[in-house]
Amino acid sequence: MGKGQVRVAVVQAAPVLFDKASALELIGKWARQAAEEGARMAVFPEVFIGGYPRGLYFGAPVGSRSAAGRQDWEKYWHSAIEIPGGDTEAIGRIAKQTGLYLVIGTVERDSEFSGSTLYNSIVYFGPDGSLLGKHRKLVPTGAERLLWGQGDGSTLTVIDTPFGRIGGLICWENYMPLARTAMYAKGIDILVTPTADARDTWQATLRHIACEGRCFVVSSNQYATKAAYPSELACYADIAEADEVLSRGGSAIVGPLGDYVVPPLYDREGLLVAELDMSEVTRSRFDFDAVGHYSRPDVFQLLVHEGKRAPVVAD
C-alpha cells in the first residue's frame, strides 16, 4: 500500500442501550475484525457508548418530568464515560492491540464542573493507544437537548495522521454551513460523520459535503432493533409498540467528488471496508476549493471562537 493510500473501516452495529460494558466489548470485537481486514482506521456510530435512545421520551412532556424518566436518565448517566478516564484507557488498549486509529461516538460525562451534564461526543485514539482528542456536538437536535449539553468551539478537533487530516461533525451538525466551513479551513482530508439519521436525505447530505469539501466522508450509523432495549427500563412502554427495527443503518463512504466508494448498508449490522486513495483529495481541488481559490474573503468571512467557554472562572 502506497503512502497515499489508507484502508478504513466503518462499523454499523448497536450495543445494548445504557450498557457501557456491552459497548466496550463490541468495540473490541469490531476493531479486531477491522484490523484483520487490513484497516488502519475504524469509525463507530454516534453515541455508540451509552447508545442512542431512539423513541424514548424520558417522561418529559412540555412542562413536567416524571420520576420514571429521571430513573432512566440516571441509567444513561451511569453508561457515559469521562474523557479522559478509566474507560478511555481501556479503549486505548484496544487501539494499541489492533494498531488502529479509532473514532468512536460516545456519551461523555462532564468531569470538570458539576459532573452531571452529558455531551454527545466523538473521541479519537491513536494506534499507540493514546487519546488524541474529542469533539462535543455543538447543538443537540430537537429532544436530544433534554439529554446533552452544547459543546463549544474548543473541540473543533482535527487530527494529523500519516495519511491525512481527520476530524468530524456529528449528525445534523453537518447541516450547519459555518461548522462545515470551519472544518474545511482546518484542511480536513477525511470527515467522519457519526449519525443516527437513516433517511434517504442523509445520503444526499453525505454526497454534497464530500463534493463541497473535496474530502472523503466516512459516515457510521447504528443498525438498532428493540432487542437492544432492556425491558426493565422504566419508560420501555415508549417503544413497546414500535417496529422491531428502530434504525436501518445507512453507513457509507463517499469520495471527494461526491461518488460512493462504498454505498450505504441497510437492514443489517456489518463492517464496511475501503481503500482510499488520498491523492484524490488533491486532484479534486483542481477546480474547486471552498476555502481556497473558490473563496471570496473580500465578500464573505467566518469568525470562529475556539476558546473554551467556562461557567465559572476563578480569578
N, C-alpha and C positions, 0 to 999 in steps of 0.2 A: 504494500500500500504506500503510495507516494505521500510526500509531505503535505500536499494539497488536498488530501482525501481523509475522510473520517467516517467511521461506521457508527451509526447512532441507533438507539432502540427506544421505543415508546411503549409504555405499559398501559394496557386497558384492562382494569380489574377494580374490585372494590373489597375492602376489608369488612369485618363485622363493625357495624356502626357503634361508636363510642367505645371501641375496644382497641386500645393502643397496642396491646400485645399482638393482636391479630394483624394489625398494620405492619408492625416491625417484622413479624415472621414472613409476611408476603414480600416486603422489601428485600429481605434476604433471598427468598426463592426466585423472584423475578430478576434481581441483579445477577444472580449466578447464571440464570438462563441467558441473559443478555451477554454476559462475558463469554459464555460457551459459544455464542454465535458471533464472537469477534467484535462486539461493540466496545467503544471507548467512552460512551456516554449513554445514560439511561434516564428517561424523563417519566415521572409519575404524575397522576392526575391532581386536580385541585383538591385541597384538604384530604389527601389520601390518609394521613394520620389524623384520627378523630372522626373523619367521614363527613360527607355532605348530607345533612339530614333532610333530604328532599321530601316534601309533603307534610312535615311536622309543623304544628302551629305553636308549640311550647305554651299552650294555654294563654295566649296573648292577643285576644281581640282588642281593638282600639279601646283604650280607657281602663283596661284591667289586666291583671296577671293571676294565674291560678297557682295553687300550691303544687299541683301535679307538674305544671310546666316548669316551675322552679326546680323541682326534683330532677327532671330530665336535663335541664341546663347544668345542674351540678354534675351529672354524669359526663356531660360534654366537657365541662371544665377539667375534670379528672383525666379525660382522654387526651388533653392537649399536652404539648411539650414546651419546655423552656429552651431558648436559644441564646447562649449555649447552655448545656446541661448534660445530665447523665444519658438522656435519650439520644442527643446528638453525638455523644461519644460512641454509643452503640452503633449508630448508623455510620459513623466514620470508620468503625472497624469493618463494616460490610464493604464500604468503598475501598478500603485498603486491601481486603482479602480478594476482591474482584478486580481491582485496578481500574475502576470506573470513576468518571465524573458522574455524580448522582445529583439530580434535580428533583426535589420532592415537595409536593404540596402538603402543607400541614396546618393544623390549628395550633397557633402559638399562644402560650400564656405569658402575659407581661410579667417580667421578673424584676423590673426596675422601680416601679412605683407601687400601686396597690396590690399587685399580684392577682388581680381578679379579671381585668379586661382580657378578652381573647382577640386575636387577629387571624385573618386568613393570609397565610404567608407561603412564600417559596423559600426553601433553604438549599444551599449549594454546598457540595462536598467535592474535594479533590481526590484523585486516585491514590494519594498518600494518606488518605483518611482525614485530612484537615478540613475544618469548617471554613469555607471561603466567603460566605456572606449570606444575606437574606433579603427578601423583598416583602413588604407588607402591602396588601391590597389597599389602594387609595380610597376607593368608595365601594363598600359593600352594596349589593344591588337589592332593592326592594326590602322584603322581610329579613334579608341577611343582616340588615343594620341592627336588628334586635340581638344578634349573636356576636358580631365582630365590630371592633373599633375601626377607626380610619387610620391608615398609615400616613406617613409624611414623606417629604422629598428626600430624606436622608437614606432611604433604602431603594433608590432607583439604581439598583446594583447591576453592574456589568463585570463579567469575569474574563480575564485574559487566559486563553489556553493555547497550546501549541498549534491548534487547528483553526483558531479564530476567536472572536469575542462573542460570548454567550450572555444572555440576560432574558428576563421575562416580564410579561404583564399577565395578570390573572383574569381570565374570562372576560367580562364586559369592560374591564379597563381597556381592552383593545378597541372599544368603540370610542375612546377618548382621543381625539386627534392630537391634542397637545401632549398627552402622555406618549403616544407613538413617536411624535416628533422629537421629544426629549431622548428617547431610546435611539432613534436614528442618529442623532447628533453625537451619541457616545460610540458610534462606529460599530453598531451591532452587526454581526455576521449570521448568527443563529438566534432567532427569537423563539423562546419557549412560551407556550400559551396553555397552561393547565386550565381546564374548564369544566363546567357542569352543564354546558349547553349542547344538546344533542339535535338541535333543529337543523334543517337543511340550510337555513340562512347563515348559520355559523360557518359552513363551508365556504360560502361566498366571502365572508369576512376574512378567513384564513388566506384565500387566494388573493384578495385585494391587498392585504397587508404585505404579503410576500412580494407582490408586484410593485407596491408603493415604496416599500423599504428596501427593495432589491436585496433581500436576505432570505435565508431558509427559515421557514416557520414550522415548528415542531409542536403539534397540539396533542394533548393527552386528556382523555375523558374516562370516567368510570363506566363500566358496564355493571349496573347495580340492579338487584332484584329484592323483593320483600324478604327473602331468606337472610339478607344481611342485617335486618332489623330485629333486635332481641324482642321477643314477645312480652317480656316483663317491663318494657318501657311504660311509664305512667301514661303517656299520650299515644300509645300504639294504635288506639282507635282512629287516629288521624289518617292512617294509611291502610286500615283494615280492609276497606272496600276498593282500594286502588288496584290497578293492573299489576300482574306479577312482575313485569319488567318496569322498573322505575326510571332507568336511564339506559338507552340503547347503545350508547357509546358515540362513535364518530371520530375517534382518534385518526390523525392523518399527518403526513409530512408533505410540505409544499416547497417547490424550488423558487429561486429568486426572480423568475419571470412569470410566476403565478400558476405554473403547471404542477400537477401532483407528481411527487416522487413515489409516494405510497398513497393510494386512495383511501378514503375513510373506511374503517372497520365498524360494522354494525352487528348488533344482536348476539354478541358473544364476547367473552374475555379473550385476550390474546396479546401477543408481542409483535409489534411492527419493527422491522429492522431494515435499514437502508444505508447504502454507501453514498456519502455526499461529496461531490467534487467542489471543494471550496473556491477553486478558481472561477466557478460560475458566478460568484458574487461580483468579482472584479469585472468580468465580461458584461454582466447585466447592467452595470452602471455606466456603460459607454454612452447611452443616450438619455439616462435619467438618474439623477442623484438628488433626492428630496432636500438634503441639507448641504448640497454642494453646488454644482453648476446649474441645477434647476431651481435653486432658491432665489429669492429676491429680498435680501436683508434691508435694502433701501425702502421696501414697501411693507414687509412683514418681519417681525421679530418676536421671539418667545423668551420670556424671562422665567427661569426655573429656580425655585427656592429649595436648595438641597440641605439647608441647615436643619438640625433636629429641633422639633418644637416640643418643649417640656412644659407640663402644667405647673411645676414648681421649680424655681431657680433659686438656689442658695447663694447669697451674696457674702 
